[in-house]
């Protein structure tokens, strides 16, 4: 009975049954050395996920001590002691259904390579909660870093009895000489993986099953479908690259391999239910979340040395080419990071049915009467909420706002929250990325002896202990910092064509009272030549770290006469940092997306000494609904999202308040920006999703549950 429940929970994922051990697990061998499995659970959770006792028995029976576990679950989600697997556990947590911090990808790939290269008998065991999105993303990160395209498993141990028998049958059939009249076509379609079941997914590039990269790569017009600008300098791989393996080929092959191994092939029963022929049914994607696939695209560019040159810039070791070159670390570049300004987000939506809209309005009215109401005011201007003129005045205003004011949001108001990973976390990960990078520039290889970092204080830090104690993953790992909304009557319009009415929303930056007010206070204090301690105490009351307030004070001292008009120009972003845009209608979220701005901008960034040409300053990043993560319920009406950005030209003077990045929120409940994903909102997603499909389709129960888990990340 419990195995039946586990199969239901596994959904379309492949499972592994070991008849000798009488164990069935949500587990698969992607290659002979890479295993992906579901979370090793206990208690009630063990009734519908892998029992930890079964996972341990399986791994130790088949691999002894030659396995290493990689856990991607934050402590707040799931946790266990490393001793469960004999201490052979590494943790690289990030939120469920989200793209990872980009620097995690090389760290995981390098550690996996270091472990697996020690012996052909070794295996790496990757898991998150369901053993699909995060685990699949990290497995693909490693497989992309290999010099040769990975192949499906070849050893009998990597298949259960039924799978092995099927594979042997296919191999025997493939080894038979073809009919003479089919000889020519057979020769034309034979590939290096022809004798594997995966060939069914790869042999015809035009078929729906041909590739798992649909929606990621498209060479037309110099852009990928994910919006990545392909400049002439990116188009040609470096001389060190393998000419037989472009990054696009590598990405296609790896994603197809992962999907072919992790997901079950469509059965005749499933095909009939979908109304399709079995041969035409599409296999569910392994890494199915668009943002995770987009980040794999970024990683593939970095591996091929075709990414923007300023990404993770580092100074070359002075002794490269000498006898000890493999032990010399890169040095982090001290050059300032290029910045972009997000000026506008345009959202196009089909007209929402009156039934769905009334449900959303009712839910919003209910939520707004509770403490969960966090949406911005209707038609808030970019400069609204910035009236306080002293540090004490702002503190009083902030307290009064939290206790007395409730945003009068419109039930059908569209707005967006911008967020990024914790600054301290990203800084630590990027430091370790440089520390462990191979001096020869092989991004997937780890420098020998780089697992320890000696500080100037003579204290030694260890890579394996970065996430010890839940320093970064006990609470929320993603922090909001700004919001966008409709600021005037021109920001919303209706366009009617043969397909019906389309609503177009132009979302522009909205003022954050804490950020704008504190900037004003800093300028006022600077003008009055008051001591910055007052600013530090004010910042503490607002939930902003003192280090941030001091840096803002320094900036404002140098630019006390600068007008606070930055928000009217746009929101300043580090071009190389991860950015999450989360879309809302009132209090109900409609979906989100992760991106890194520089991958969608003309290259190279402008410099202070070189005047940029106008065509190299701006970019529009377009994503269709299928490129948005969890466009459920009301979000299923999204047609596309277009993000407009422009480079900020650096100057020789110090940075002013108009090009200063907004700080992160110290606490979500203090941000006044982003509502929690409530149980009511989750039910609402299921209701307004209607009957568009089954459990795995937009509006389905499974998608709603996954979206709620992701929204809580």
Secondary structure as GFF3:
##gff-version 3
##sequence-region A 1 713
A	DSSP	alpha_helix	2	10	.	.	.	ID=ss1
A	DSSP	beta_strand	16	18	.	.	.	ID=ss2
A	DSSP	beta_strand	23	25	.	.	.	ID=ss3
A	DSSP	beta_strand	27	29	.	.	.	ID=ss4
A	DSSP	beta_strand	34	37	.	.	.	ID=ss5
A	DSSP	beta_strand	40	41	.	.	.	ID=ss6
A	DSSP	three_ten_helix	43	47	.	.	.	ID=ss7
A	DSSP	beta_strand	50	51	.	.	.	ID=ss8
A	DSSP	alpha_helix	52	63	.	.	.	ID=ss9
A	DSSP	beta_strand	67	71	.	.	.	ID=ss10
A	DSSP	three_ten_helix	82	85	.	.	.	ID=ss11
A	DSSP	beta_strand	89	91	.	.	.	ID=ss12
A	DSSP	alpha_helix	102	116	.	.	.	ID=ss13
A	DSSP	beta_strand	123	127	.	.	.	ID=ss14
A	DSSP	alpha_helix	133	144	.	.	.	ID=ss15
A	DSSP	three_ten_helix	156	158	.	.	.	ID=ss16
A	DSSP	alpha_helix	161	175	.	.	.	ID=ss17
A	DSSP	three_ten_helix	180	182	.	.	.	ID=ss18
A	DSSP	alpha_helix	183	189	.	.	.	ID=ss19
A	DSSP	alpha_helix	199	202	.	.	.	ID=ss20
A	DSSP	three_ten_helix	220	222	.	.	.	ID=ss21
A	DSSP	alpha_helix	232	235	.	.	.	ID=ss22
A	DSSP	alpha_helix	247	262	.	.	.	ID=ss23
A	DSSP	alpha_helix	268	274	.	.	.	ID=ss24
A	DSSP	three_ten_helix	278	280	.	.	.	ID=ss25
A	DSSP	alpha_helix	290	303	.	.	.	ID=ss26
A	DSSP	beta_strand	314	315	.	.	.	ID=ss27
A	DSSP	three_ten_helix	325	327	.	.	.	ID=ss28
A	DSSP	beta_strand	331	332	.	.	.	ID=ss29
A	DSSP	beta_strand	339	350	.	.	.	ID=ss30
A	DSSP	alpha_helix	354	368	.	.	.	ID=ss31
A	DSSP	alpha_helix	391	404	.	.	.	ID=ss32
A	DSSP	beta_strand	414	421	.	.	.	ID=ss33
A	DSSP	alpha_helix	423	436	.	.	.	ID=ss34
A	DSSP	beta_strand	452	454	.	.	.	ID=ss35
A	DSSP	beta_strand	460	462	.	.	.	ID=ss36
A	DSSP	three_ten_helix	463	465	.	.	.	ID=ss37
A	DSSP	three_ten_helix	468	470	.	.	.	ID=ss38
A	DSSP	beta_strand	478	485	.	.	.	ID=ss39
A	DSSP	three_ten_helix	489	491	.	.	.	ID=ss40
A	DSSP	beta_strand	492	497	.	.	.	ID=ss41
A	DSSP	beta_strand	500	510	.	.	.	ID=ss42
A	DSSP	alpha_helix	513	528	.	.	.	ID=ss43
A	DSSP	alpha_helix	533	542	.	.	.	ID=ss44
A	DSSP	alpha_helix	546	558	.	.	.	ID=ss45
A	DSSP	alpha_helix	566	569	.	.	.	ID=ss46
A	DSSP	beta_strand	571	574	.	.	.	ID=ss47
A	DSSP	beta_strand	578	585	.	.	.	ID=ss48
A	DSSP	beta_strand	588	596	.	.	.	ID=ss49
A	DSSP	three_ten_helix	597	600	.	.	.	ID=ss50
A	DSSP	three_ten_helix	614	616	.	.	.	ID=ss51
A	DSSP	beta_strand	618	624	.	.	.	ID=ss52
A	DSSP	three_ten_helix	625	627	.	.	.	ID=ss53
A	DSSP	three_ten_helix	633	637	.	.	.	ID=ss54
A	DSSP	beta_strand	638	647	.	.	.	ID=ss55
A	DSSP	three_ten_helix	657	659	.	.	.	ID=ss56
A	DSSP	three_ten_helix	668	670	.	.	.	ID=ss57
A	DSSP	alpha_helix	679	688	.	.	.	ID=ss58
A	DSSP	alpha_helix	701	711	.	.	.	ID=ss59
###
